[in-house]
């Protein structure tokens, strides 16, 4: 199913009044492009983005995930930006790129948009996001009128663009002020789907975040607790969880596109389940029932990392515990056969480190959801530091470490 959105606007596109066609010229850089004139939009009349599993992200996320394949990661923020891209790509079926782009009228009949992202993305980044039917969405917070090469007016009375040369705005490849942030946030919230941004000014809780964000938040907490105490031998930083899963699949970084495509295929049932979970909070039932169901799912998410860390010996003991629940008289015989000394099942648990929570409870909780079952297998990655050593160059590791020191 293709996504589509319709809008209520204050007035038609400016080009119609000039007799230049139904819409203004939309510049494209390697991807199909849509424009949203936020300055003249009253509301979103209809959209099916939530139903098709849509989400938004930004250009920097695309740049960062491409660097995983191409090299050139030089900041710890690049790792987090690549993780942001993977959240969108793996947890959503459709991902669009939001790009703030002021609209302008040159005064000679030419009306278009100034894009601040020219030459920012490589073909590799475009190809990766094409897996998620990605389009560029140009969001115009303001409409500029240009006279003699200078911006004379804006639909935003206090716009910092007023008085600037239009050519300078184009050449700067930067477009950011408080009204730009507001316009991007309004666009996201009015479409009711999650947004995965790398700009801290745009990262906030929003309507539409739903279970995909809840899932990632829970798994990230467990992951950070799991890998946070590993002594720094190769590096002092840790890989975020989805990036670790991807790197664990890679033989060579150049294979990134195929690995992400394969993972998206494997995670299709997860994406469907997460969309279904979003319906829970709008069902006609009591608040207590909704809270209980949400807690039931959240506990399943929390068990993913513990379950992924259960080792072979613990899995064998768990099978024996399952036997105990069914046929208790067999337990002593089974444990005796396993240990050779007639040990009890509690002795077996103690021998495994007393990890009853990991051995029994994590499996039961994980089995509650397809999402947890799937990710419990995916999160069983190799050593995080060995992944860094295998995939990143010494120059990249040094640059990342330097970035940590500079921000510390």
N, C-alpha and C positions, 0 to 999 in steps of 0.2 A: 504494500500500500504506500502510495506517495503522500508526503505531507503537504498540507496546504493551509494557508491562513488568509483571512479577509479582515479588512480594517474599516472603521468609521473615521472619516477625515473631515476636517473643517472646510477644505476646498480642494479642487482637482490639482493634479500635477501642474507645475508652473509652465511646462512646455506646451501644454494644451492651449493656454491663453495666447501663446506666441505662434500657434499654428504649425508647430514642429513635430506633431505626432502625439500619440497617447501618453508617452512618458519621456522623461529626460534620459540622456545618455548615461549608461552605467558601465564604467570601466571594469574590465575583468583581468585578473592575473592568474591564469592557469586553472581556474575553477569556475563553475557556474555561479552566477552572482545575483542576489536579490537585494533590493533597497527598501529600507523602512524609514520614511520621513517622520521621525518622532515628533518634530516640531509642529506638524499639522495633523497628527493622529490623536483622535479623541479616545478610542478604545479598540481592542481586538474584538471584532464582531464574531469571529469563529476561528478555531484552530483545532487540528487533530494531532498536534505534536505530542500531547500526553499519551494518546492512544497508540501512536506508532513507536513509542519509546524514544522520544527525542530528547536532546540536550544541547547546550551551548558550551563553547570554549573560546579561547582566544588564539591569536597568531603565535604568541610566544610558546604556547604549549605545542603547537605544530613544529616550530623550529627546534624545540628541545628534544622531541621524540625522534626527529630526523637525525639529530646529532648522535643519538645512540647508535645509529647505523653508520653514519659518516665520520664520526670522530669529532673532536673539537669541544668536548664537554670541559669547561674550565671553572665552574662555580658550583657550589653545593646547591644553589638555587636552580641550576640546570637539571639536577637529579629530581628535585621536587616538581619542576615544570613538566618533565617527562612523565612522572607519576600522575600528574594532573591529566595529561593527555590520555594515559592508559585508563584512568577511571572512566573518562567519557567513552573511549573506544570499546572497552570491554563490557561496560555495564549498560550501554545504550545502543539501540539499533541504528539511530540516525543522529548525527552530530554536526551542527552547523557552527561556523566560525563568525563571531561577532566582531566587527571592525568599525570603530567610530570614524565617520567620514562626513565632514561638513559639505553641504550642498551649496553650489554657487551659481550665480548668473553673471556672465561676463558683460552683459549689456548689449551684446550684438546678436542675440538670439541663441547663444550656446549656453545650455544649462547642464551641469554635470556634478560629479562628486570628487572631492579631493581625498585620495587614499593615502594613508600614512604607512602602508605596508609594502610598497613596491620593492621587489628584489629581496624581501626578508625571508621568504620560504624557498626551499629547493624542491625539485621535482619529487624527490623521495618523500618529503613531508606531504605533498599534495597527493601522492599515490597512496600513502598510508591512510589518510583520511577519506579517500574515495571509497575505501572499504565500508565506511559508515554513511554512504550517500551524501557526503558533505557538500554544502554550498557556503559561499561567503555571503554574509548578511551585512550590508553597509547600513549602519545606523546613523542617521543625520540628526544631531541635536539642534542644529540651527541652519538657517538659509541665509547666505551671504550675497550681498549685491556688490559688484565690483565696478569701480569707475576709475579710468586712467591707470589701471593696474593696481589700485589700492582698494581694500575692503572699506566701503563707505557705510554700509548698514548691516545689521544682523537682526534676525527675529529674537535674539537674546539681547536685550538692551545694554547689558554690561559685559558683552562678549569681549575677551581679550584679543579677538581677531580683528576688531575694528581698527583701521588705520594701518594694518600690516599689508605689505606687498603680497599679492596672490602667489607670485612666483616663489617668494621666500617660504610661504606656508607649504607649498608643494615640495620644495627642496629639503625642508627640515625633517620630513618623514616622522614628525611628531605631532600629535594632536591630543591635548589633555588639559582639562580644567574641570572645576566642580560640576558644571552643567553637563559635561560629557559623561562623568560618572553617574549622574542622576539619570541621564537618558538610557544608558546601558542597563541600569538596574530596572527601570520602568519596562524596558523591552523584555527582559527576562521574566519579571514577575507577571506581566500581563499575558504571557504565553503559558505559564503554569508548568514549566519543566525545570529541571536542575541546570545550573551553570557551573562549569569547572574553570575558574579563572586563576591566573598566576599573579595578577596584580593584587597586593594586599588590600588596596582601597575598595576592591570589588568583592572580596571574599566575605560573605555574610550568610546568615540563615534566611531562606526565602520560602515563600509559598511555592509548592511544587517540588521541593527537594525530595520528599518521600523516602522510600525504603532503600533506594540505591545509595543515598548519602548516609543513612543510618547504618547500613551494612558496612560501608567502607570505614566509617568512624569507629565501629566496634572492632573490626579486624585490625585497624591500624593501632589501636590501643594495645591489643594483645601482642601484636608483632613487635612494637617498640619495647614492651616489657620483656619479650622473649630474647631479643637480640641486643638489648641495651647494655648488658653486663659482660659482653665478650671482650677480653683484653685486646687492645689495639696492637696488632702485629703488622698487618699490611697497611691499614689506614685507621684513622680515628672516627671516621663517619660510617654510618650504616646505610645500606640501600633500603629504600621504601619497599613495601611488600609486593606490589604488582610488578615493579621493575625487576625485583629479584626473581619472580616467576618467569618473566620474559627472558632474562639473561640465563636462567637455568636451562631454558629450552634451546638457546642459541649455541651452535657450534662456532659460528662466525657472525659478527655484528652485521655484516652485509645481508644476512638472511632475515633481518627483522621483519620485513613486510610479510613474508610467508608465515613466520611464527605468530604474528598478530592475527593474520587471517585464520590460521588454524585455531587459535584460542577463541576468536569470536565465534567460530563454528561450534566449538565445544561448549561455549557459555550461552548459547541461544536459549536453552531451557531455564538457565538462571535469570536471564533478562526477562523472560516471560513471567517467571514466578515473582520477581520483584515488582513488576507492573501489577500483577494480581494482588500482591500484598497492599498496594496503595489503595485498593478498594475497601480495605477493612475499616478505615477511619470514616468512611461515608456510608457504611451499611446501617440499615435501620435496626439498631440493637442498642443495648444499654452501654453507658460509659464504662461500667465495670467489666463487661464482656470484651469491649474493645481493648481496654487496658490489659486484660489477661491475655488476649491473643497477641498483642504487641510484645508483651513480656515473654511469652512463649517463643516467639520468633527471635527476639533479641538474645535470649539465652542460647539459642541454637547458634547464632552468629558468634557469641563469645566463646563457644567451645571449639571453633575451627582450629585455632593455633594449638591449643593443648592436644587435640586429636591428631594433628599433623605431626606432632612430636613423639607420639607413641611409637616405641621401637618394637622390633620383632618379638623379643621375649615377652614384652607386656601384652602384645596381641595374642600370643599363645596362652598366656595366663587368663586373658579375657575369655577366650574360648572355653577354658575350663570352668570359669565362673558362670558362663552361660549354661554349661552342663549342670552345675550345682543348682541353678534355679529350676531346672527341669527334673533332674533325677539325682537327688542328694546322695543316695547310697553309692553312686559311682564316683563321687568326688575323691574320696580317700584313695580309692583304687587308682584313679587317674593321676592324682598328685604323687602317689607312691611310685607309679610307673615313671613319672617325669623326674622325680628327685632320687628315687631308689631308697628312701628311708621312711616312707609312709607319712610325709609331711601333710599338714592340714592346708586348706585353702588360704587361711590367714597367714600361715608360714610362707606360702607362695607370694602373697601380696607383699609381705615384709621383704622377701628376697628381691622383689622388683623395686624396692625403694619405698614401699608403702604408698605408692601413687594410685590409690583407689580412684581418686577423681579423674586422673588421666586415663586409667585403664577401663573404668566402667562408665562413669558419668559422661565423659566427653563423647563417647560413641552414641549413647542414648540421645543426647542433646543434638548432636550433629545429624542424626537420622530424622530429625523433625522436618528439615527443609532440604529441597534439592540444592539450594544455594550453598548451604553448609557442607553437604556431602561432597559437592563438586570441589569447593575450595579447600577442603581438608586434604584432598589429594594433591591439588596444585601447590599448596603452601609447603609441601614437603620438599623444600629446595636444598641444594647443597650449602656449604658454608658461605655465608655472605661475604666474608673477606676473601675467600678463594675465588668467588665470582668477580669481585673487583680486580683481583690480581690477574685473572685470566682474560678479562674483557677490556680493561682500561689500560692505557699506556702510562708509563711512569710520569710523563709530562702532564697528563690529565689528572692523575692522582695528586701530584704536587700542586697543581693549580687549584684543585678542590680544597686541599688542606689549607692553602694560602687564603682562600676565600673565607674559610671558617675562622681563621685567626683574625682576619681583617674585620669580621663582623662580630667577633667575640667581645 
